[in-house]
Amino acid sequence: MDIDAIHKALANPVRRQILAWLKTPEAYFATQEHPLEFGVCAGMIDERTGLSQSTVSVHLAALLRAELVTSRRVGQWVFFKRNEPVIQAFLDHMNSDF
């Protein structure tokens, strides 16, 4: 777990918002055609943020580098899910005595 990469990723409010949406994808991405078990399609995240595809790609890349999300390619689509074990390990680390 790269604590510095996680802090850097979480320093951006858009990235924190993406993580919040991915926590309950059925509430935010119910119209997705593919099963949410795959994760959320990058295009759906683009639409929800209202930002350009390239900007959202930069945000998703930062979340991937920090291992806060995982990605899965299915055909031409890339799906993203929260990486709950890493998120929990980070929270445990932050709640421990340094």
Contacts in CASP RR format, 6 or more apart in sequence:
PFRMAT RR
TARGET T0000
AUTHOR 0000-0000-0000
METHOD contacts of the structure
MODEL  1
MDIDAIHKALANPVRRQILAWLKTPEAYFATQEHPLEFGVCAGMIDERTG
LSQSTVSVHLAALLRAELVTSRRVGQWVFFKRNEPVIQAFLDHMNSDF
1 67 0 8 1.000
1 86 0 8 1.000
1 89 0 8 1.000
1 90 0 8 1.000
1 93 0 8 1.000
2 65 0 8 1.000
2 66 0 8 1.000
2 67 0 8 1.000
3 90 0 8 1.000
3 93 0 8 1.000
5 62 0 8 1.000
5 65 0 8 1.000
5 66 0 8 1.000
5 67 0 8 1.000
6 66 0 8 1.000
6 67 0 8 1.000
6 68 0 8 1.000
6 86 0 8 1.000
6 90 0 8 1.000
8 62 0 8 1.000
8 66 0 8 1.000
9 15 0 8 1.000
9 62 0 8 1.000
9 63 0 8 1.000
9 65 0 8 1.000
9 66 0 8 1.000
9 68 0 8 1.000
10 16 0 8 1.000
10 66 0 8 1.000
10 68 0 8 1.000
12 59 0 8 1.000
12 62 0 8 1.000
14 49 0 8 1.000
14 51 0 8 1.000
14 59 0 8 1.000
15 59 0 8 1.000
15 62 0 8 1.000
15 63 0 8 1.000
15 68 0 8 1.000
17 49 0 8 1.000
18 45 0 8 1.000
18 49 0 8 1.000
18 59 0 8 1.000
18 60 0 8 1.000
18 63 0 8 1.000
18 69 0 8 1.000
19 63 0 8 1.000
19 68 0 8 1.000
19 69 0 8 1.000
19 82 0 8 1.000
19 87 0 8 1.000
21 27 0 8 1.000
21 28 0 8 1.000
21 29 0 8 1.000
21 40 0 8 1.000
21 45 0 8 1.000
21 48 0 8 1.000
22 39 0 8 1.000
22 40 0 8 1.000
22 69 0 8 1.000
22 80 0 8 1.000
22 81 0 8 1.000
22 82 0 8 1.000
23 82 0 8 1.000
25 32 0 8 1.000
25 36 0 8 1.000
25 39 0 8 1.000
25 40 0 8 1.000
26 36 0 8 1.000
28 40 0 8 1.000
28 48 0 8 1.000
29 36 0 8 1.000
29 40 0 8 1.000
29 41 0 8 1.000
29 44 0 8 1.000
29 48 0 8 1.000
31 44 0 8 1.000
32 40 0 8 1.000
32 41 0 8 1.000
32 44 0 8 1.000
34 41 0 8 1.000
34 74 0 8 1.000
34 77 0 8 1.000
34 79 0 8 1.000
38 72 0 8 1.000
38 74 0 8 1.000
38 79 0 8 1.000
39 72 0 8 1.000
39 79 0 8 1.000
39 80 0 8 1.000
39 81 0 8 1.000
40 79 0 8 1.000
40 80 0 8 1.000
40 81 0 8 1.000
41 77 0 8 1.000
41 78 0 8 1.000
41 79 0 8 1.000
42 53 0 8 1.000
42 56 0 8 1.000
42 57 0 8 1.000
42 60 0 8 1.000
42 77 0 8 1.000
42 78 0 8 1.000
42 79 0 8 1.000
42 80 0 8 1.000
43 53 0 8 1.000
43 56 0 8 1.000
45 56 0 8 1.000
45 60 0 8 1.000
45 80 0 8 1.000
46 52 0 8 1.000
46 53 0 8 1.000
46 56 0 8 1.000
49 55 0 8 1.000
49 56 0 8 1.000
49 59 0 8 1.000
51 59 0 8 1.000
60 69 0 8 1.000
60 71 0 8 1.000
60 80 0 8 1.000
63 69 0 8 1.000
63 80 0 8 1.000
64 70 0 8 1.000
64 71 0 8 1.000
66 86 0 8 1.000
67 83 0 8 1.000
67 86 0 8 1.000
68 82 0 8 1.000
68 83 0 8 1.000
68 86 0 8 1.000
68 87 0 8 1.000
68 90 0 8 1.000
69 80 0 8 1.000
69 81 0 8 1.000
69 82 0 8 1.000
69 83 0 8 1.000
70 80 0 8 1.000
70 81 0 8 1.000
70 83 0 8 1.000
71 78 0 8 1.000
71 79 0 8 1.000
71 80 0 8 1.000
72 78 0 8 1.000
72 79 0 8 1.000
72 81 0 8 1.000
73 79 0 8 1.000
END
